[in-house]
Amino acid sequence: MKTKLATRKVAANRAVVKAAAHTAAVVPLKSRALNFGGKWDYAPALEDFKHIQIAPRHELFINGQFLAPHSGQYFPSINPATEQTLTEIAAADETDVNNAVQAARNAYENVWSKLPARERGKYLYRIARIIQEKSRELAVLETMDGGKPIKESRDFDLPMVAAHFFYYAGWADKLQYAFPGKTPRPLGVAGQIIPWNFPLLMAAWKIAPALAGGNTVVLKPAETTSLTALRLAQILQEAELPPGVVNIVTGAGATGAALVNHPGVDKLAFTGSTEVGKRIAGACAGTKKKLTLELGGKAANILFEDAPIDQAIEGIINGIYFNQGHVCCAGSRLFVQEGIYKTVIKKLRDRIETLRVGNPLDKNTDIGAINSRAQLDKIRKLVQSGVDEGGELVQSRCALPSKGYWYAPSFLTNVTMSHRVAQEEIFGPVLSVMTFRTPEEAFERANNTPYGLSAGVWTDKGSKIFKLVNKLRAGVVWANTYNKFDPTSPFGGYKESGFGREGGLQGLAAYCQVD
């Protein structure tokens, strides 16, 4: 009797499922997602930004106040997903930079260096808590200004920003324990230049350890993504940070050059392209300035036959597509052992077809907009060079929005290490796929690049991981994962990926004179 009853229930359930599947074919998109949990499609779920007030103009932040630029000039900040102007940003000249450095010097000598370390730590804690409180607003602004998907800004960038301020707040009054047997002292005024790919996170990477070490700061954000740095300035005001401790000057290359060449700067920290980093290193040669550089990368993911392939595919997708290839450590080269090459290509081809490209403020979006027209043009040129040199382009068939700067997720096969696309940093959702036979061939080919920032190894053998980690010329190597960060861990590279470290005690040491 029980068996017959159970059989009837199963049959009834199957009938319900069959009817639901038939109904789904005619239900409108929005209702379909609501009724069936998004099994077939996803209804839009936009972050609300109507309550966020974006001023029509943003001034420089010098000595605790927002001031108009000396030149009176401004430049537009463009939303790359819509090509609409969000606001106008002040363009700082040499006079503005000089005023900012002087304000930082006065604050260092008269206030910040005389403040007890525990009080400096309290300010950092306060900043971290306010960032947490305003994290949703900051995430939306970061996405609107830079083009990255909201789920990356919301779930990675902002938590890491707060975490860095919390972490270095804890070290502010414990420097003697950070460097046992040493006497750490601040350097003075730190000039900091950050890129467009992680505007707020890069600011936190640099400002937090500098303040914890007792230094004052002049920060220059990227021209295309200055908005959240200036919103951070408002947070500093709300935290009642003493005037002049942090100053923010916005502008293009001339503003950065004025900061690099200013004689009142004791320490320079730069994250950006290798080309610009080399010029900065030349400008600092023979001066008293301490220097750290975090430059370009051309990271390799090495996938062995014994690896968990599905897990590896997700890690590779995360390493190059979910962040649009905008991170300097993006895994833009994939080396696959020959025995699994066809399987990996099929899985990779199928997986990129599932990636959703579109409105970055939609939490279902996987790939947002490219940061600028110039960057999009660079991506197109490098991909075309790969095709011209014999590579085969595999590209998602997704429809791209008519407005904005977009590039479909892509990968190139039949690539060799002589191809430009396999040697130059692309900063886009494009992967170059190559093969290898032995571990020795894998690390030799992975190391065959001017860069040395990061790498990934995918294998089920721990001994193989340790063997390759010791042979890969990269500052950070992930094993069976990718793009995992923590404020306690140092990050940086060598060769043409720069020198020095950010994060952890090493990042704190970069802002201290340790005797």
Secondary structure, DSSP 4 states (H G I P E B T S, - for coil): -HHHHHHHHHHHHHHHHHHHHHHHTTS-HHHHHHHHTTSS-----BPP-TT----SEE-EEETTEEE--TT--EEEEEETTTTEEEEEEE---HHHHHHHHHHHHHHHHHTGGGS-HHHHHHHHHHHHHHHHHTHHHHHHHHHHHH---HHHIIIIIHHHHHHHHHHHHHHTT-HHHHSTT--EEE-SEEEEE--SSSHHHHHHHHHHHHHHTT-EEEEE--TT--HHHHHHHHHHHHTTPPTTSEEE---SHHHHHHHHT-TT--EEEEES-HHHHHHHHHHHTTSS-EEEEE-----EEEE-TTS-HHHHHHHHHHHHTTTTT-STT---EEEEEGGGHHHHHHHHHHHHHT--BS-TTBTT-SB---S-HHHHHHHHHHHHHHHHTT-EEEE--PPPPSSS-----EEEES--TTSGGGTS---SSEEEEEEESSHHHHHHHHT-SS--SEEEEE-S-HHHHHHHHTT---SEEEES--S---TTS-B---GGGEES-BSHHHHHHTTEEE-
